[in-house]
Amino acid sequence: MQMLNFMAPIDGDPPLPENENANEEPEEEDIDDSHYESSGYEVSTETVTSAVYDFIYENGRKYHVYFGKDKYLLPMDEIEKDRLDLSHEIFFRLLDEKLHLAPIGDEPHRILDVGTGTGIWAIDMADEYPSAEIVGNDLSPVQPKWMPPNCRFEIVDAEAEWTYRPDHFDYVHMRNLSQAVTDWPFLIAEAYRCIQPGGFIECCELENVPRSDDGTLKEDDGVKTAMSLLGDALKLLGRPPFMSAAMLKKELEDAGFLDVVVTAVKYPFAPWPQDPKLKMVGAMVLMTEETAALTRILGMSQEDADRICTNAVNAVKDRNVHTYMFFNVVYGRKPESPVDP
Ligand SMILES: C[S@@+](CC[C@H](N)C(=O)[O-])C[C@H]1O[C@@H](n2cnc3c(N)ncnc32)[C@H](O)[C@@H]1O
């Protein structure tokens, strides 16, 4: 979604920069990639030292392009990194301060976080499980340089064949990847191959279908419109417009995982719930408002796209509209043997 994402300003935000930096060379950052490892498959370590830092600037935002212009549609700049870290806190609270739901035991050994983003989940897991080696992989080299000794990051395309050893990981975690993934069956099959017998996979996705239980969300609501257009754009890219709990469960079962467990929690768009935990989450979600950017894939004018984003942000600020989406956590177990269970 290079031009597809907009972080529409909300009250109190500084205005976004104009698009005057488009096509300008990004400022050279303090690049030290010695802590990165490559999977060695499509990306050699040598390559990582150079072109992996290729970014472009559009709409005043910074996009990573090393793996292709439309490969990942959200920007990867400081604003986005802050948004991802805040989202991590939201998901953590929604799961009652748990980093995962799969029963991985007290002493897991090898954990993979696919599409790790800022690496915040991987780092927290490394602190929580000193017995484990945590690998976080991502298209973009945006992870911090300092991390616990049992955590490391790799720059790879997770939709290319994985080079991890078969039966290697105790646990593979994927969170908030739904706008990025084209081929879920491939991704889940690669995870299945690289998880050891008895190990777990966990997929955590926002469903991206806005709802209300009391009819306050109307058909012409700004959030509904923005999400529906985002779905159209994803379809044009050959990606599923949304991932429901049932779709994730089916993907896991089709790949061969057993005992698939689904947990769906409400992700409110604003602090309208009575429940104090959800009210706090709603307030935090309001701070992360990210709306679909629609120019590149749907060919909208910047003006129209901005209008849709502003309408969506204004819509969630209306406390009389009780919008939420489901945050679905789906986990399953790789059979111990071909005859399990
Ligand atoms: C919305 S962020 C979620 C980050 C993290 N999982 C979290 O929940 O905080 C999606 C991340 O997936 C990464 N990503 C997208 N497509 C990918 C791919 N094919 N291979 C590896 N990483 C990918 C993006 O670069 C981005 O960092």
The ligand as a MOL file (V3000), in Angstrom:
LIG
                    3D

  0  0  0     0  0            999 V3000
M  V30 BEGIN CTAB
M  V30 COUNTS 27 29 0 0 0
M  V30 BEGIN ATOM
M  V30 1 C 1.2210 -4.3780 10.5540 0
M  V30 2 S 2.8860 -4.8230 10.7630 0 CHG=1
M  V30 3 C 2.7810 -5.9420 12.1710 0
M  V30 4 C 4.0970 -6.0800 12.8890 0
M  V30 5 C 4.1100 -7.0800 14.0580 0
M  V30 6 N 3.7340 -8.4120 13.6350 0
M  V30 7 C 3.2190 -6.6330 15.1740 0
M  V30 8 O 2.1360 -7.1930 15.3490 0
M  V30 9 O 3.6160 -5.6840 15.8880 0 CHG=-1
M  V30 10 C 3.1790 -5.9610 9.4380 0
M  V30 11 C 4.6640 -6.2880 9.2890 0
M  V30 12 O 4.7790 -7.3730 8.3840 0
M  V30 13 C 5.8990 -7.1520 7.5630 0
M  V30 14 N 5.7210 -7.9360 6.3480 0
M  V30 15 C 4.7680 -7.7520 5.3870 0
M  V30 16 N 4.8980 -8.6690 4.4220 0
M  V30 17 C 5.9550 -9.4530 4.7780 0
M  V30 18 C 6.6120 -10.5490 4.1700 0
M  V30 19 N 6.2010 -11.0440 2.9910 0
M  V30 20 N 7.6830 -11.0900 4.7940 0
M  V30 21 C 8.1250 -10.6040 5.9740 0
M  V30 22 N 7.5480 -9.5490 6.6090 0
M  V30 23 C 6.4720 -8.9860 6.0160 0
M  V30 24 C 5.8930 -5.6500 7.3350 0
M  V30 25 O 7.1510 -5.1710 6.9150 0
M  V30 26 C 5.4710 -5.1500 8.7180 0
M  V30 27 O 6.5980 -4.9130 9.5330 0
M  V30 END ATOM
M  V30 BEGIN BOND
M  V30 1 1 1 2
M  V30 2 1 2 3
M  V30 3 1 2 10
M  V30 4 1 3 4
M  V30 5 1 4 5
M  V30 6 1 5 6
M  V30 7 1 5 7
M  V30 8 2 7 8
M  V30 9 1 7 9
M  V30 10 1 10 11
M  V30 11 1 11 12
M  V30 12 1 11 26
M  V30 13 1 12 13
M  V30 14 1 13 14
M  V30 15 1 13 24
M  V30 16 1 14 15
M  V30 17 1 14 23
M  V30 18 2 15 16
M  V30 19 1 16 17
M  V30 20 1 17 18
M  V30 21 2 17 23
M  V30 22 1 18 19
M  V30 23 2 18 20
M  V30 24 1 20 21
M  V30 25 2 21 22
M  V30 26 1 22 23
M  V30 27 1 24 25
M  V30 28 1 24 26
M  V30 29 1 26 27
M  V30 END BOND
M  V30 END CTAB
M  END
